[in-house]
Amino acid sequence: GLFHETDVARLKGFGETIRATFANNFAANKPATASETRGDHPTYAANLTTDGDPATYWAPEDGTTSGWVEIDLGQPTT
């Protein structure tokens, strides 16, 4: 099927709004702490959530069913 041109225009506008809203990554390279880190190993450290590398990540201990990561933005940020 085809999308109506009005719908296509609205979706393009919606995409532009999303890109503009998230254009500035306030958390990029900011310090982060976590409830725990798997094996206290740097491979899974909380700061990897803000390093911009999609191949790195934070991980809690095996078997953990909840946890948290806190990012220090350095100042109040809206």
BELLIN-V952449 format. One record per run of one state. SS is the DSSP state (alpha for helix, beta for strand, coil for the rest). FROM is the first residue (numbers start at 1). TO is the last residue. If there is no record, write none. Layout:
SS|FROM|TO  SS|FROM|TO
//
This chain:
coil|1|4  alpha|5|21  coil|22|31  beta|32|34  coil|35|37  alpha|38|40  coil|41|41  alpha|42|44  coil|45|45  alpha|46|49  coil|50|68  beta|69|71  coil|72|78
//
